[in-house]
Amino acid sequence: MFRKIHSNRDPRDTLYRELRKEFSVYAEKGNNFGKQFAAKYPRLLFGLMTALLLASAVLAVWLHPKMVPPEKVKVKPRSEVLNSSFDQILAAGAALKTTIHLRRQVDSITAKRVLTKADSLTLVQDLDSLQHIRLTLPH
């Protein structure tokens, strides 16, 4: 089952070499045709290359508008940055205070053995409020 397989293949015969042997006739014909065409119509080839370069440049700009540099972003004055940062700190503090209050209320409701209809409604509202606070705070 695990016998060594012996090959009588010449180690110089590679896939590239075999493909070259098989298709070299067609490659030579194509190469000769290309040389004759380039010698016969050099201006046409130059014009075609120029047109393709221009089309490539136009498509690059048209299809990729991010390549055009954006306008400079206006820098906010330092006082506005400080005020907005301070407002964010105050908002986070208020959210934390509300979260602590809601958590205590949820814990007290869930500690009960039997919940009334009012307890269930309060619990749902508190959990929704906690979820809303969690989603509105930046991470």
PyMOL commands that set and color helices and strands:
alter all, ss='L'
color gray80, all
select helices_A, chain A and resi 15-40+42-63+65-67+78-110+117-136
alter helices_A, ss='H'
color red, helices_A
deselect
rebuild
show_as cartoon
